[in-house]
Amino acid sequence: YGYIPFTAVHYLIVNDTTLEGSELSNLPNTKYFGPLDATMIAKTGWTRDSGPGDSPEAAAYMKIGGNQLYDHLHNDMGSFQLYYKGMLMQDLGAYRRTDNPQYYAHNISTISHNSLIIYDPLEYYKVKEPKIILKDSATDEYYDINTGGQRFISPLRTHSDLSKYNMDLYDRADVTAYGFGPDANAPDYSYISGDITKAYSDKARNAERSMMFMPTDIEDAPAVFMVMDKVTSENKYMDKKFLFQCVCEPEISGNAITVRRGTHDSRDIYEGEITSQVLLPENFRMEPVGGEGKQWYVNG
């Protein structure tokens, strides 16, 4: 950061001259970061080729989450991102400022992440720069949003006292299981599961997500990624939505969604592909949303 001075004293403190380099191949393919952040990153390997998108390796970022320590964190408990020859599924918000409605209504909201929506038509928030709080009265100074996502905590409620973060307000999710192996450095599977019910308001009776990444040793399809959700809402008429964020227009056929990089934009130098099949529930509705005018789309 250009506005933070880096002095000679800082350099002497952080510059460890005894550190030596190591080959990337010595690093494990899977790493679990927990328990507060409760994320897992899994890869098929560490091969690097000459240019962007040339690597044959696939990677998954899996997050259950734990405590929500604001200011810049997102409402993204139980989310994931996938990479193969370019980003295929990722967060779709735009990080430009932190004091505008787009930042709160979309960028840090669940609606722009590969997570779960439980839509309660009576739940809405009022947005006013630079904070977001539960709506308690109508006023022209605010406008309403209902993203259907996880509950907001006002950044203005952050504390310097670490003990305050043990309050239920900041407790968002719990990892119930994780593992990878049998070879810890090159595992055949990487698995994480958690309870993200507390990330939502009372509209969620239960919300659990499990994710697993498995290398395949198939040259043009190097990995399989599986997601299993168990969701019960307070009211059975509340819509439950599995968000599938992709960086280009998907192709939909029956229960399959295919995303192909480089097919819709000649400037896209990446050429990864992913095909997703919806196995459950048996009765589902698939709705593509995006394109010009809907880049930051939240229920109209």
C-alpha positions as CSV (number, residue, x, y, z in Angstrom):
1,Y,0.0,0.0,0.0
2,G,1.5,3.3,-1.1
3,Y,0.1,5.2,1.9
4,I,1.8,2.9,4.5
5,P,5.5,3.6,5.1
6,F,7.9,0.7,4.9
7,T,11.0,1.7,6.8
8,A,14.5,0.1,7.1
9,V,13.4,-1.1,10.5
10,H,10.5,-3.0,9.0
11,Y,12.8,-4.5,6.4
12,L,15.3,-5.7,9.1
13,I,12.4,-7.4,11.0
14,V,10.8,-9.3,8.1
15,N,13.8,-10.0,5.9
16,D,14.9,-13.5,7.0
17,T,18.2,-14.1,5.2
18,T,18.2,-17.8,6.3
19,L,15.2,-18.8,4.3
20,E,15.9,-20.8,1.2
21,G,13.8,-21.6,-1.8
22,S,12.2,-25.0,-2.5
23,E,10.7,-26.8,-5.4
24,L,6.9,-26.4,-5.8
25,S,6.6,-30.1,-6.2
26,N,7.6,-30.4,-2.5
27,L,4.4,-28.7,-1.5
28,P,1.3,-30.7,-0.6
29,N,-1.6,-30.6,-3.1
30,T,-4.1,-30.0,-0.3
31,K,-4.0,-27.6,2.6
32,Y,-6.6,-27.0,5.3
33,F,-6.7,-23.5,7.0
34,G,-8.7,-23.6,10.2
35,P,-10.5,-23.3,12.4
36,L,-11.4,-19.6,12.3
37,D,-11.4,-19.3,8.5
38,A,-12.1,-23.0,7.9
39,T,-11.1,-23.1,4.3
40,M,-9.5,-25.8,2.2
41,I,-7.5,-25.5,-1.1
42,A,-7.0,-28.6,-3.1
43,K,-5.1,-29.0,-6.4
44,T,-4.2,-31.9,-8.8
45,G,-0.5,-30.8,-8.7
46,W,2.0,-28.0,-9.1
47,T,2.9,-28.1,-12.8
48,R,3.5,-24.7,-14.3
49,D,3.8,-24.0,-18.1
50,S,4.7,-21.0,-20.1
51,G,1.6,-18.8,-20.2
52,P,-1.7,-18.0,-18.5
53,G,-4.1,-21.0,-18.6
54,D,-1.4,-23.4,-19.9
55,S,-1.1,-25.4,-16.7
56,P,-2.8,-28.9,-16.8
57,E,-3.7,-28.7,-13.1
58,A,-7.2,-28.1,-11.6
59,A,-7.9,-26.5,-8.2
60,A,-10.7,-26.0,-5.8
61,Y,-11.2,-23.4,-3.0
62,M,-13.7,-24.7,-0.4
63,K,-14.9,-22.6,2.5
64,I,-17.1,-23.5,5.4
65,G,-16.1,-20.5,7.5
66,G,-16.2,-19.7,11.2
67,N,-16.3,-16.3,12.9
68,Q,-17.0,-13.3,10.8
69,L,-14.3,-10.7,11.6
70,Y,-15.3,-7.6,9.6
71,D,-14.6,-5.1,7.9
72,H,-13.7,-6.5,4.5
73,L,-15.0,-10.1,4.8
74,H,-18.0,-11.5,2.8
75,N,-21.2,-13.3,3.6
76,D,-19.9,-16.4,1.9
77,M,-20.0,-19.3,4.4
78,G,-20.2,-22.6,2.5
79,S,-18.9,-21.3,-0.8
80,F,-16.4,-22.6,-3.4
81,Q,-14.4,-21.6,-6.4
82,L,-13.1,-23.8,-9.2
83,Y,-10.1,-23.3,-11.6
84,Y,-9.0,-25.2,-14.6
85,K,-7.1,-23.4,-17.4
86,G,-8.7,-20.2,-16.1
87,M,-11.3,-19.4,-13.5
88,L,-14.5,-21.3,-14.2
89,M,-16.5,-20.6,-11.0
90,Q,-15.7,-17.7,-8.8
91,D,-17.0,-14.7,-6.8
92,L,-18.6,-12.3,-9.2
93,G,-18.7,-9.0,-7.2
94,A,-16.7,-5.9,-8.2
95,Y,-14.4,-4.6,-5.5
96,R,-13.9,-0.9,-6.1
97,R,-15.1,1.0,-3.1
98,T,-16.5,-0.1,0.3
99,D,-18.9,2.8,0.8
100,N,-21.4,2.3,-1.9
101,P,-24.6,0.2,-2.2
102,Q,-23.2,-2.1,-4.9
103,Y,-20.5,-3.2,-2.4
104,Y,-23.1,-4.2,0.2
105,A,-26.0,-5.3,-2.0
106,H,-23.9,-7.5,-4.3
107,N,-20.1,-7.7,-3.8
108,I,-20.0,-8.9,-0.2
109,S,-23.5,-10.4,-0.3
110,T,-24.1,-14.2,-0.7
111,I,-25.8,-13.5,-4.0
112,S,-22.4,-13.1,-5.7
113,H,-20.9,-16.3,-4.3
114,N,-21.2,-20.0,-5.0
115,S,-23.2,-20.6,-1.8
116,L,-26.8,-21.1,-0.8
117,I,-29.8,-18.7,-0.9
118,I,-32.9,-19.1,1.3
119,Y,-35.3,-16.5,0.1
120,D,-37.7,-15.1,2.6
121,P,-39.9,-12.4,0.8
122,L,-40.4,-10.6,4.1
123,E,-36.7,-10.2,4.8
124,Y,-35.1,-7.1,3.5
125,Y,-32.4,-4.6,4.5
126,K,-32.0,-0.9,4.0
127,V,-28.8,0.3,2.4
128,K,-27.2,3.6,3.0
129,E,-23.6,4.6,2.4
130,P,-21.5,3.4,4.1
131,K,-23.4,1.0,6.3
132,I,-26.1,-1.7,6.1
133,I,-28.5,-2.4,8.9
134,L,-31.9,-4.1,9.3
135,K,-34.8,-2.0,8.1
136,D,-37.0,-0.7,10.9
137,S,-38.8,2.2,9.2
138,A,-39.4,3.6,5.7
139,T,-37.3,6.5,4.7
140,D,-36.3,8.2,1.4
141,E,-32.6,8.0,2.6
142,Y,-32.5,4.3,2.1
143,Y,-33.5,1.8,-0.5
144,D,-34.4,-1.8,0.2
145,I,-32.7,-5.0,-0.9
146,N,-33.5,-8.6,-0.4
147,T,-30.7,-10.9,-1.6
148,G,-32.0,-14.0,0.2
149,G,-28.5,-14.6,1.5
150,Q,-26.8,-14.7,4.8
151,R,-27.3,-12.1,7.5
152,F,-25.4,-8.9,7.5
153,I,-23.4,-7.5,10.4
154,S,-22.8,-3.8,10.3
155,P,-19.0,-3.1,9.8
156,L,-19.6,-0.2,12.3
157,R,-20.0,-2.9,15.0
158,T,-16.4,-4.1,14.8
159,H,-14.5,-4.2,18.1
160,S,-10.9,-3.9,19.2
161,D,-11.7,-6.3,22.0
162,L,-11.1,-9.8,20.8
163,S,-13.5,-11.3,23.4
164,K,-16.4,-9.5,21.7
165,Y,-15.9,-11.8,18.7
166,N,-17.0,-14.8,20.8
167,M,-20.5,-13.3,20.8
168,D,-23.2,-15.3,18.8
169,L,-23.4,-12.3,16.5
170,Y,-20.1,-13.2,14.9
171,D,-20.4,-17.0,15.1
172,R,-21.3,-18.0,11.6
173,A,-20.4,-21.7,10.9
174,D,-18.8,-24.8,12.2
175,V,-16.7,-27.4,10.4
176,T,-18.2,-30.9,11.2
177,A,-15.6,-33.0,9.3
178,Y,-12.7,-32.6,7.0
179,G,-10.0,-34.9,5.7
180,F,-7.7,-35.7,2.8
181,G,-5.6,-38.7,1.9
182,P,-4.5,-41.4,2.1
183,D,-1.3,-39.7,0.9
184,A,-1.3,-36.3,2.6
185,N,0.9,-34.7,-0.1
186,A,-1.0,-36.1,-3.1
187,P,-4.4,-37.1,-1.7
188,D,-7.0,-39.1,-3.7
189,Y,-9.7,-37.0,-2.1
190,S,-10.0,-33.7,-0.2
191,Y,-13.2,-33.3,1.8
192,I,-14.8,-30.7,4.0
193,S,-18.2,-30.5,5.6
194,G,-19.9,-28.0,7.8
195,D,-23.0,-26.5,9.4
196,I,-23.6,-22.9,8.1
197,T,-27.1,-22.5,9.7
198,K,-25.9,-19.7,12.0
199,A,-24.8,-17.6,9.0
200,Y,-28.5,-17.1,8.2
201,S,-31.3,-15.4,10.0
202,D,-34.2,-17.4,11.6
203,K,-35.4,-18.3,8.1
204,A,-32.9,-21.3,8.2
205,R,-33.7,-24.2,10.5
206,N,-30.8,-26.2,9.1
207,A,-28.2,-25.6,6.4
208,E,-25.3,-28.0,5.9
209,R,-22.8,-28.2,3.0
210,S,-20.3,-30.9,2.1
211,M,-17.7,-30.6,-0.6
212,M,-15.2,-33.0,-2.1
213,F,-12.4,-32.6,-4.7
214,M,-11.0,-35.8,-6.4
215,P,-8.2,-35.9,-9.0
216,T,-8.9,-38.4,-11.8
217,D,-5.6,-38.8,-13.7
218,I,-7.6,-38.1,-16.9
219,E,-5.6,-35.7,-19.1
220,D,-8.5,-33.5,-20.3
221,A,-10.7,-33.9,-17.3
222,P,-8.3,-33.8,-14.3
223,A,-10.7,-33.6,-11.4
224,V,-14.3,-34.2,-10.1
225,F,-15.9,-31.9,-7.6
226,M,-19.0,-32.8,-5.6
227,V,-21.3,-30.7,-3.5
228,M,-24.1,-32.0,-1.2
229,D,-26.5,-29.8,0.7
230,K,-29.1,-30.4,3.3
231,V,-31.4,-27.4,3.8
232,T,-34.6,-26.9,5.8
233,S,-36.2,-23.4,5.9
234,E,-38.5,-22.0,8.6
235,N,-41.3,-22.0,6.0
236,K,-41.5,-24.6,3.3
237,Y,-42.5,-22.0,0.7
238,M,-39.2,-20.1,1.0
239,D,-37.1,-20.7,-2.1
240,K,-33.9,-22.6,-1.7
241,K,-31.3,-21.7,-4.4
242,F,-27.9,-23.3,-5.2
243,L,-25.8,-20.5,-6.7
244,F,-23.6,-21.4,-9.7
245,Q,-21.5,-18.4,-10.6
246,C,-19.6,-18.7,-13.9
247,V,-17.5,-16.1,-15.8
248,C,-19.2,-16.6,-19.2
249,E,-22.6,-17.7,-20.4
250,P,-23.4,-21.3,-19.5
251,E,-24.9,-23.9,-21.8
252,I,-27.9,-25.6,-20.2
253,S,-29.3,-29.0,-21.3
254,G,-31.6,-31.0,-19.0
255,N,-29.8,-31.3,-15.7
256,A,-26.4,-30.3,-17.1
257,I,-24.7,-27.0,-17.1
258,T,-21.6,-26.5,-19.2
259,V,-19.2,-23.6,-19.0
260,R,-16.6,-23.2,-21.8
261,R,-14.1,-20.3,-21.6
262,G,-13.1,-18.6,-24.8
263,T,-16.2,-19.5,-26.7
264,H,-18.2,-16.3,-26.1
265,D,-15.4,-13.7,-26.2
266,S,-12.5,-13.7,-28.6
267,R,-10.4,-11.7,-26.1
268,D,-10.7,-14.6,-23.6
269,I,-7.3,-16.3,-23.7
270,Y,-8.4,-19.1,-21.3
271,E,-10.0,-22.4,-22.5
272,G,-11.0,-24.3,-19.5
273,E,-14.3,-26.2,-19.3
274,I,-16.6,-27.5,-16.6
275,T,-19.8,-29.6,-16.8
276,S,-22.0,-29.8,-13.8
277,Q,-24.9,-32.3,-13.3
278,V,-27.7,-31.6,-10.9
279,L,-28.5,-34.9,-9.1
280,L,-30.8,-33.7,-6.3
281,P,-33.4,-32.6,-5.7
282,E,-35.5,-34.6,-8.2
283,N,-37.7,-31.6,-9.0
284,F,-35.7,-28.5,-9.6
285,R,-35.8,-25.3,-11.6
286,M,-32.8,-23.9,-13.4
287,E,-32.7,-20.2,-14.2
288,P,-29.8,-18.4,-16.0
289,V,-29.3,-14.8,-14.9
290,G,-26.7,-12.5,-16.4
291,G,-25.5,-10.6,-19.4
292,E,-25.7,-6.9,-20.2
293,G,-27.5,-4.9,-17.6
294,K,-27.5,-7.8,-15.0
295,Q,-23.9,-7.8,-13.9
296,W,-24.9,-6.9,-10.3
297,Y,-28.4,-8.3,-10.4
298,V,-30.3,-8.7,-7.2
299,N,-34.0,-9.7,-7.7
300,G,-34.6,-6.9,-10.1
